[in-house]
Amino acid sequence: MKRKVRIGIPRALLYYRRNIFWKSFFEEIGANVVLSPITNRDIIERGKKYSVDESCLPSKIYLGHISYLVDKCDYILIPRVSNYGRKKRVCMKFYGLLDNVSNMYPEVKILSYNIDYLKGHFDFLEMVKLGLKINKNIVRVIWAYFSSKRKEKRHRISLINEQINVLKSNKLKILIVAHPYVIYDEYLGKDIVNYLKEMEVQILYSDRLSRKEAISYSSDFSKTLYWLYAKENIGSVFYYKEAIDGIIFLSSFPCGIDSLVNELAIRKINNIPSINIILDETNALAGLHTRLESFIDIIKARRENE
């Protein structure tokens, strides 16, 4: 029996946005998916080895996951993403990842697709072309695409509905504003989420909102905000501002976009208690817990005095 093609997917960056779709798509066309492990200290050290100091922490983590996968699969999936249309550009790191990895690991076989709506490179066509490299049956590839999109959509709707239920709670509600690859990464954001849950805080997530709604609300912050993912994050602040007790911004060092957008948002939303936590490679938990505890205590006191 012919062995299935093994496709490695780094558990970093866009994985936290597209993992449901990717895993389903490749399995539907007859491939096996190999995931890198959750981020740990070894992954961080691997990533630092292949990164320049100026790279943001999530980029370093990504390269660490690539390093882990190099000898464990037949191909590694590395998408190249530039934009989803006019005024929907993403950070340049998503455009440069393919070149970075290709130069660092010339021996690695890479599967890639190019998302650039302004130049006619759309998600459907790109995924079909990629799928045909694994399975020549175009009917099965197209079916796999739409089947996987439905699974992805159902998953997002379930997260959105779950968040709607959280809004009905009378408990303290905190909005965490962060990219999915920060808040859901075990090394970066998981401890913060767990600590807040221990303090019986209801958590709202900036990515668990209709993306169209989030983008429309981002104009309350700025009509000229350049980056799509920043629009989605900041839009959630203005959407939920009347329903939350506080906001925790998570910035990954030294991300320029997070530094600019999060600080400006804190100044603009000056009637809601907010804190900006910058996450770096040290991930010192003791000081972080102290800051979170103080922040929650301030919010509780403010709520009791209203």
Secondary structure, 3 states (H helix, E strand, C coil): CCCCCEEEECCCCCHHHHHHHHHHHHHHCCCEEEECCCCCHHHHHHHHHCCCCCCCHHHHHHHHHHHHHCCCCCEEECCEEEECCCCCECCCHHHHHHHHHHHHCCCCCEECCEEEHHHCECHHHHHHHHHHCCCCCHHHHHHHHHHHHHHHHHHHHHHHHHHHHHHCCCCCEEEEECCHHHHCCCCCCHHHHHHHHHCCCEEEECCCCCHHHHHHHHCCCCCCCCEHHHHHHHHHHHHHCCCCCEEEEEEECCCHHHHHHHHHHHHHCCCCCEEEEEECCCCCHHHHHHHHHHHHHHHHHHHHCC
